[in-house]
């Protein structure tokens, strides 16, 4: 049998992508589902992973970077003295991409599946062009959107990771350093104040201005430290942002 690896991020889309892969290819291919754990994700993601594991009837394997045995983004930032930039964040490279490459080196496979939905055809095409050409677009081919993924999981009786109910746009790390929106960071401040305080302290120590906000007398937003952010400041609505932390890293308006 040929092998298909599904990269499961503890998000709704990758969960449904895994289920569809098993349904479509489970009889003809060996399907393996693999997750890159990250310490900064909400703890309820592990509960979601176990629920999805039972739904699939397959174990969810883990893939980590041996350079960072803690699988902690904080450790990556501390070691590399860098948190985020125009080309992405080092935590995604170290804990997702390099972890995937290490797993692939030890586990030959024929195809991969990612959680690209029908409303993310451009992202899928870019990934195929720049990273891998052996991606099976199961959700795109089925015409399944991210919103429909939520409904499919609800019908299956699987509760979404609680971060969705807390108003976050995805189930990635809390306090994602790829975000620059004042709206996002003040949301983190309200919902997870301990995370906000930790990001503020580490970014200040490393000299990283994570958030963009308008300052008095300025017509355009400028980068400032998190501890300088006015709690009432707002920026782009979170629902218009894509900060997916998967095989590659980006933050851009949809």
Buried (B, 14 or more C-beta within 10 A) or exposed (E): EEBBBBBBBBBBBBBBBBBBBBEBBBEEBEBBBBBBBBBBBBEBBBBBBEBBBEBBEBEBEEBBBEEBEEBBBBBBBBEBEBBBEEEBBBBBBBBBBBBBEBBBEEEEBEBBBBBBBBBBEEBBBBBBEEBBEEBBBBBBEBEBBBEBBBEBBEEEEBEBBBBBEBEBBBBBBBBBBBBBBBBBBBBBBEBBEEBBBBBBEBBBEBEBBBBBBBEEEEEEBEEBBBEBBEEEBBBBEBEEBBBBBBBBBBBEEE
